[in-house]
Amino acid sequence: MTRPRAQSDRFADAFVQRFGTGIAIRTAPVLDIVPRTEPVSLKGFAGLLFTSENGVAALAAVNDDRSLPAYCVGERTADAARSAGFRASAAEGTAASMIAHFTADRPKGRLLHLRGEHARVELAEALSAIGIPTEERIVYAQEALPFPPGILAEIEAAPLTLLPLFSPRSARLVAERLKGSCGRLALVSMSAAVTASWDGPDPVALIEADRPDGPAMMDGLAAVMGAVGVP
């Protein structure tokens, strides 16, 4: 598992529930989420955009206002927003689905996107370009981490390493850390953008999830294990 620690632990728990304890799980986050502590004013905005749970948590930590509706990229983020006290709705898991929603049902005021330092889609810019005024605030950083000691040796020695990849940046960072590795890798990618970002060792199998969400990634792991003969 290479996601930030909290998300890795949650996905690992779901993996065990589905597949049991016969496969060793190692957690080696390549990103650390570091919230910013500066206050964020919501004055003058009609709604909030969240494209991750991390954005929800970072805003909730510096602003107590829960009066604005929250438009979220997917159900997991929307659940986090509701738990933080926001009235939240979910798109279909992608920034493109959020843009399509607002194109069809235009908001009555300015929107504010609460995001991390690194993002694949400039959502505020894309919405503003189609006449939906949107600003953004960076409320957390995603700091790169090295692999913990011993992980590379375990990958080299393992008969197979199952590697779920959830974002383009994490795919690039993991690929960088595995340059030159002779480990036998089976990849599950969350999206075409994640797949395109992988330039590490050639995997013995690669499956792209049907949807950009956790259950689809779990289905992808089942499929890749079937493809390489993992019982």
C-alpha positions in Angstrom: 0.0 0.0 0.0 1.5 3.3 -1.1 -1.3 5.8 -0.3 -1.1 8.2 2.7 -1.2 6.2 5.9 -4.9 6.6 6.8 -6.2 5.7 3.4 -3.7 2.8 3.1 -4.9 1.4 6.4 -8.6 1.6 5.5 -8.0 -0.1 2.1 -5.9 -2.8 3.7 -8.7 -3.5 6.2 -11.1 -3.8 3.2 -8.7 -6.1 1.4 -8.5 -8.5 4.4 -12.3 -8.5 4.7 -12.6 -9.6 1.1 -9.5 -11.8 0.5 -8.6 -13.0 4.0 -5.2 -12.9 5.7 -3.2 -15.2 3.3 -1.5 -12.3 1.5 1.0 -10.2 3.4 0.3 -6.5 3.4 3.0 -3.9 3.5 2.3 -0.2 3.9 4.9 2.2 2.3 3.3 5.6 1.8 4.9 7.7 -0.9 2.9 10.8 0.1 2.3 12.5 3.4 -0.7 14.8 3.7 0.3 18.0 5.5 -2.7 20.4 6.2 -2.1 24.1 6.0 -3.0 26.1 9.1 -3.9 29.5 7.6 -7.5 30.6 8.0 -9.7 30.3 4.9 -12.5 32.8 4.4 -15.7 31.6 2.8 -17.2 35.0 2.5 -18.7 35.7 -1.0 -19.0 32.1 -2.1 -22.1 30.2 -2.9 -20.7 26.7 -2.7 -17.6 24.6 -1.9 -15.8 22.1 -4.2 -14.0 19.1 -2.7 -12.0 16.6 -4.7 -10.6 14.7 -1.8 -11.3 13.8 1.9 -8.1 15.6 2.7 -9.5 18.9 1.4 -12.6 18.4 3.7 -10.5 17.7 6.7 -8.1 20.6 6.1 -10.9 23.2 5.7 -12.9 21.8 8.6 -9.8 22.3 10.8 -9.5 26.0 10.1 -13.1 27.2 9.5 -16.2 26.3 11.6 -18.7 27.6 8.9 -20.9 24.8 7.6 -23.5 26.9 5.9 -22.4 26.4 2.3 -23.3 23.4 0.2 -20.4 21.1 -0.6 -20.1 19.5 -4.1 -17.8 16.5 -3.9 -16.0 14.4 -6.5 -17.4 11.1 -5.3 -19.3 9.4 -2.5 -16.3 8.8 -0.2 -15.5 12.5 -0.2 -19.2 13.4 0.2 -19.4 11.1 3.2 -16.4 12.8 4.8 -18.0 16.2 4.1 -21.3 15.1 5.8 -19.4 13.8 8.7 -17.7 17.2 9.1 -21.2 18.9 9.1 -21.6 20.0 5.5 -24.6 19.5 3.2 -22.9 17.4 0.6 -23.7 15.9 -2.8 -21.5 13.7 -4.9 -20.5 13.6 -8.6 -19.4 10.4 -10.3 -15.8 10.2 -9.1 -14.0 12.5 -11.6 -13.4 16.2 -12.1 -15.0 15.9 -15.5 -18.3 14.7 -13.9 -18.2 17.7 -11.6 -17.7 20.1 -14.6 -20.6 18.3 -16.4 -22.9 18.8 -13.4 -22.3 22.5 -13.2 -22.6 22.9 -16.9 -26.1 21.4 -16.7 -27.1 23.1 -13.4 -25.2 26.4 -13.1 -24.7 27.7 -9.6 -26.0 31.1 -8.5 -22.7 32.4 -7.2 -19.0 31.9 -7.0 -17.6 28.5 -6.1 -14.5 27.8 -4.0 -12.3 24.7 -4.7 -10.4 23.5 -1.6 -7.5 21.4 -2.9 -4.1 20.0 -2.5 -0.9 21.5 -3.8 -0.7 19.0 -6.6 -3.8 18.3 -8.8 -4.2 16.6 -12.2 -7.1 18.8 -13.3 -7.2 22.6 -12.7 -10.9 22.5 -11.7 -11.3 26.2 -10.9 -9.7 27.2 -14.1 -11.8 24.8 -16.2 -15.1 26.0 -14.6 -14.1 29.7 -14.9 -13.4 29.1 -18.6 -17.0 28.1 -19.2 -18.4 31.0 -17.4 -18.8 29.5 -13.8 -16.7 31.8 -11.6 -14.5 29.6 -9.4 -11.6 30.3 -7.1 -9.3 27.9 -5.3 -7.4 27.7 -2.1 -4.6 25.2 -1.4 -5.3 23.8 2.0 -2.9 20.9 2.2 0.4 19.7 0.7 1.2 16.2 -0.5 4.9 15.8 0.5 6.8 13.0 -1.1 8.2 10.2 1.1 10.9 7.6 0.5 10.1 3.9 0.9 10.7 2.7 4.5 13.8 0.6 5.0 13.5 -3.0 3.8 10.6 -2.6 1.4 12.7 -2.8 -1.8 14.3 -6.0 -0.5 10.9 -7.5 0.2 9.7 -6.7 -3.3 12.8 -8.2 -4.8 12.4 -11.4 -2.7 8.6 -11.8 -3.1 7.2 -14.2 -5.7 4.7 -11.4 -6.6 3.9 -7.9 -5.4 0.3 -6.6 -5.9 0.5 -2.9 -6.4 -2.7 -0.8 -6.4 -2.1 2.8 -7.7 -4.6 5.5 -7.0 -3.3 8.7 -8.5 -1.0 9.9 -11.3 1.5 11.4 -8.8 1.7 8.4 -6.6 2.2 6.2 -9.7 5.1 8.4 -10.8 6.7 8.4 -7.3 6.3 4.6 -6.9 7.8 4.1 -10.4 10.7 6.3 -9.5 11.4 4.3 -6.3 11.2 1.0 -8.2 13.6 2.0 -11.0 15.8 -1.0 -11.8 13.9 -3.3 -9.6 13.7 -7.0 -10.6 10.6 -7.6 -8.5 7.6 -9.3 -10.1 4.8 -6.7 -10.1 1.0 -6.9 -10.8 -0.6 -3.4 -11.1 -4.1 -2.2 -10.6 -4.6 1.4 -11.8 -7.5 3.6 -10.8 -7.7 5.4 -14.2 -6.2 5.8 -17.6 -4.3 8.9 -16.3 -2.8 6.8 -13.5 -1.8 4.1 -16.0 -0.2 6.7 -18.3 1.9 8.0 -15.4 3.5 4.6 -14.7 7.0 4.4 -16.1 8.5 1.9 -13.7 9.4 -1.8 -14.4 7.2 -3.7 -16.8 4.5 -5.5 -14.8 3.5 -9.1 -15.3 -0.1 -7.9 -15.4 -1.9 -4.5 -15.4 -5.6 -4.0 -14.9 -7.4 -0.6 -15.0 -10.3 -0.2 -12.6 -13.8 0.2 -14.2 -14.5 3.2 -12.0 -12.3 5.6 -10.0 -13.3 4.3 -6.6 -12.3 1.8 -3.9 -14.7 -1.0 -4.7 -13.6 -1.0 -8.3 -10.0 -1.1 -7.2 -10.8 -4.1 -5.1 -12.5 -5.7 -8.1 -9.3 -4.9 -10.1 -7.2 -6.7 -7.5 -9.4 -9.8 -7.8 -9.1 -9.7 -11.5 -5.3 -9.3 -11.6 -4.9 -12.0 -9.0 -6.9 -14.3 -11.2 -4.8 -13.3 -14.2 -1.6 -14.3 -12.6 -2.9 -17.4 -10.8 -3.0 -16.1 -7.2 -5.6 -18.4 -5.4 
